[in-house]
Amino acid sequence: MTPPDALLDSWQSAWHGLGAQGDGQALREALWAAYAEPQRRYHSQQHLLECLQLLESVRHLTPEPAAITIALWFHDAIYELLGKDNETRSAAWAAQALRDAGAPSHRAEQVQRLVLATRHQASPQAEDEAWLVDIDLAILGAEPARFAEYEAQIRAEYGFVPETLFRTKRAEVLRAFLERPFIYSSAHFRAQLEEQARANLRRALA
């Protein structure tokens, strides 16, 4: 699978928009290859493409499209199934890559902050974080068939975990989202996806 030309163009635009030098092509190819690693079933090229395509549909609404674009490319760049610091390491990779390419420090730090927001440990505090996190969580509000596929993909990623334990831990994750006052932080995605996401989560927990 190769990314559509439009997404390659969006990378180039975002890369230069952050003040990075060169085309970043080798880095982009390394990231694309990372999302094809064999342990991935959901956190894969499909997920990255869905996120980037969704961003393209709302780009005109977002405050920092260049930073959000690059943050999306990096947000699951490192994905080890038993890793506790995947986002931290992915964020550090993003910041270092931008610095190495001559981007201003505040831009590298911004992208690092954005990637760290996808740990989903708390509701986003900044507007750019809200858009990024909502895009990452858009799968929760997907149509039932895609949501069911997503759930199956997550189970496949953790196929080594016994069924009873998996169900218990997965329910904890899903319930935590359902118990939030709002799953989505932006008014746009709240209007578009909140109701469907809650229906999907309730069905999964049942």
C-alpha positions as CSV (number, residue, x, y, z in Angstrom):
1,M,0.0,0.0,0.0
2,T,1.2,3.5,-0.8
3,P,-0.3,6.7,0.4
4,P,-2.3,8.7,-2.0
5,D,-0.6,11.6,-3.8
6,A,-2.7,14.1,-2.0
7,L,-1.3,12.9,1.4
8,L,2.2,13.0,0.1
9,D,1.6,16.6,-1.0
10,S,0.1,17.4,2.4
11,W,3.3,16.1,4.1
12,Q,5.4,18.3,1.9
13,S,3.3,21.3,2.6
14,A,3.3,20.6,6.4
15,W,7.0,19.9,6.5
16,H,7.9,23.2,5.0
17,G,5.1,24.9,6.9
18,L,7.0,24.0,10.1
19,G,10.2,25.5,8.8
20,A,11.9,22.1,8.2
21,Q,14.4,22.0,5.4
22,G,14.6,19.5,2.5
23,D,11.7,17.3,1.5
24,G,11.7,14.9,4.5
25,Q,11.0,12.1,2.0
26,A,13.3,9.5,3.7
27,L,11.7,10.3,7.0
28,R,8.2,10.0,5.6
29,E,9.1,6.6,4.0
30,A,10.5,5.4,7.3
31,L,7.3,6.4,9.1
32,W,5.2,4.7,6.5
33,A,7.2,1.5,6.8
34,A,6.8,1.7,10.6
35,Y,3.0,1.6,10.3
36,A,3.4,-1.7,8.3
37,E,5.2,-3.5,11.1
38,P,3.8,-7.1,11.6
39,Q,2.6,-6.6,15.2
40,R,0.1,-3.9,14.1
41,R,-3.5,-4.7,13.2
42,Y,-5.2,-1.5,14.1
43,H,-2.3,0.9,14.6
44,S,-1.4,0.5,11.0
45,Q,-1.2,2.2,7.7
46,Q,-5.0,2.0,7.5
47,H,-5.3,4.0,10.7
48,L,-2.8,6.6,9.6
49,L,-4.5,7.0,6.3
50,E,-7.9,7.4,7.9
51,C,-6.6,10.0,10.3
52,L,-4.8,12.0,7.5
53,Q,-7.8,11.8,5.2
54,L,-10.1,13.0,8.0
55,L,-7.7,15.9,8.7
56,E,-7.9,16.9,5.0
57,S,-11.7,17.1,5.3
58,V,-11.5,19.6,8.3
59,R,-8.2,21.3,7.5
60,H,-9.9,24.6,6.9
61,L,-11.2,24.5,10.5
62,T,-8.0,23.6,12.3
63,P,-5.7,26.2,13.9
64,E,-2.4,24.5,13.1
65,P,-2.8,22.1,10.2
66,A,0.9,21.8,9.5
67,A,1.7,20.8,13.1
68,I,-1.3,18.5,13.3
69,T,-0.3,16.8,10.0
70,I,3.2,16.0,11.1
71,A,2.0,14.9,14.6
72,L,-0.4,12.5,13.0
73,W,2.4,10.9,11.0
74,F,4.3,10.4,14.2
75,H,1.6,9.7,16.8
76,D,1.9,5.9,16.5
77,A,5.3,5.8,14.9
78,I,6.7,3.6,17.6
79,Y,4.2,0.9,18.6
80,E,5.4,-1.9,20.8
81,L,2.5,-4.0,22.2
82,L,4.0,-4.1,25.7
83,G,5.6,-0.7,25.5
84,K,4.6,1.8,28.2
85,D,6.3,4.8,26.5
86,N,5.3,4.5,22.9
87,E,3.9,8.0,22.6
88,T,6.8,9.5,24.6
89,R,9.3,7.9,22.2
90,S,7.3,8.8,19.1
91,A,7.1,12.4,20.3
92,A,10.9,12.5,21.0
93,W,11.5,11.1,17.5
94,A,9.3,13.8,15.9
95,A,11.0,16.6,17.9
96,Q,14.5,15.4,17.0
97,A,13.7,14.9,13.4
98,L,12.3,18.4,13.1
99,R,15.3,19.9,14.9
100,D,17.7,17.9,12.7
101,A,15.9,19.4,9.6
102,G,16.4,22.9,10.9
103,A,12.8,23.6,12.1
104,P,12.5,26.2,14.9
105,S,12.6,24.8,18.4
106,H,9.1,26.0,19.2
107,R,7.8,24.0,16.2
108,A,9.6,20.9,17.3
109,E,8.2,21.3,20.8
110,Q,4.7,21.9,19.5
111,V,4.7,18.7,17.5
112,Q,6.2,16.8,20.5
113,R,3.4,18.2,22.7
114,L,0.8,17.2,20.2
115,V,2.0,13.6,19.9
116,L,2.1,13.3,23.7
117,A,-1.6,14.4,23.8
118,T,-2.5,11.1,22.1
119,R,-1.7,9.2,25.3
120,H,-5.4,10.1,26.1
121,Q,-4.5,10.5,29.8
122,A,-6.6,13.7,30.1
123,S,-8.8,15.9,28.0
124,P,-6.9,18.1,25.6
125,Q,-6.0,21.6,27.0
126,A,-5.1,23.4,23.8
127,E,-7.1,23.8,20.6
128,D,-4.6,22.1,18.4
129,E,-4.5,19.2,20.8
130,A,-8.3,19.0,20.7
131,W,-8.4,18.6,16.9
132,L,-5.6,16.0,16.9
133,V,-7.0,13.9,19.6
134,D,-10.5,14.1,18.1
135,I,-9.1,12.8,14.8
136,D,-7.3,10.0,16.6
137,L,-10.5,9.0,18.4
138,A,-12.8,9.4,15.4
139,I,-12.8,5.6,15.1
140,L,-15.0,5.4,18.2
141,G,-17.7,7.2,16.3
142,A,-17.3,5.2,13.1
143,E,-20.2,3.4,11.5
144,P,-21.0,0.2,13.3
145,A,-19.3,-2.1,10.7
146,R,-16.0,-0.1,10.8
147,F,-16.2,0.0,14.6
148,A,-16.6,-3.8,14.7
149,E,-13.6,-4.2,12.4
150,Y,-11.6,-1.9,14.7
151,E,-12.6,-3.9,17.8
152,A,-11.5,-7.1,16.0
153,Q,-8.2,-5.5,15.0
154,I,-7.5,-4.5,18.5
155,R,-8.2,-8.0,19.7
156,A,-5.9,-9.4,17.0
157,E,-3.1,-7.1,18.1
158,Y,-3.4,-8.5,21.6
159,G,-4.0,-12.0,20.5
160,F,-1.5,-13.3,23.1
161,V,-3.7,-12.0,26.0
162,P,-6.1,-14.5,27.4
163,E,-9.7,-13.7,26.5
164,T,-11.0,-13.1,30.1
165,L,-8.2,-10.7,30.8
166,F,-8.5,-8.9,27.5
167,R,-12.2,-8.4,28.0
168,T,-11.6,-7.0,31.5
169,K,-8.9,-4.6,30.4
170,R,-10.7,-3.5,27.2
171,A,-13.8,-2.8,29.1
172,E,-11.9,-0.5,31.4
173,V,-10.5,1.5,28.5
174,L,-13.9,1.8,26.8
175,R,-15.8,2.6,30.0
176,A,-13.3,5.4,30.7
177,F,-14.2,7.1,27.4
178,L,-17.9,6.6,28.0
179,E,-17.7,8.1,31.5
180,R,-16.2,11.4,30.2
181,P,-18.6,14.3,29.9
182,F,-17.7,14.5,26.3
183,I,-15.6,12.1,24.2
184,Y,-14.8,14.8,21.6
185,S,-13.4,18.2,22.5
186,S,-14.1,20.1,19.3
187,A,-17.6,21.3,18.6
188,H,-17.3,19.9,15.1
189,F,-16.5,16.4,16.0
190,R,-18.8,16.4,19.0
191,A,-21.7,17.2,16.7
192,Q,-20.6,14.7,14.1
193,L,-19.5,11.7,16.1
194,E,-20.4,11.9,19.8
195,E,-23.8,10.2,19.6
196,Q,-22.5,7.4,17.4
197,A,-19.4,6.9,19.6
198,R,-21.5,6.5,22.7
199,A,-23.7,4.0,21.0
200,N,-20.7,2.0,19.8
201,L,-19.1,2.0,23.2
202,R,-22.3,0.9,25.0
203,R,-22.8,-1.9,22.5
204,A,-19.2,-3.0,22.9
205,L,-19.5,-3.0,26.7
206,A,-22.7,-5.0,26.5
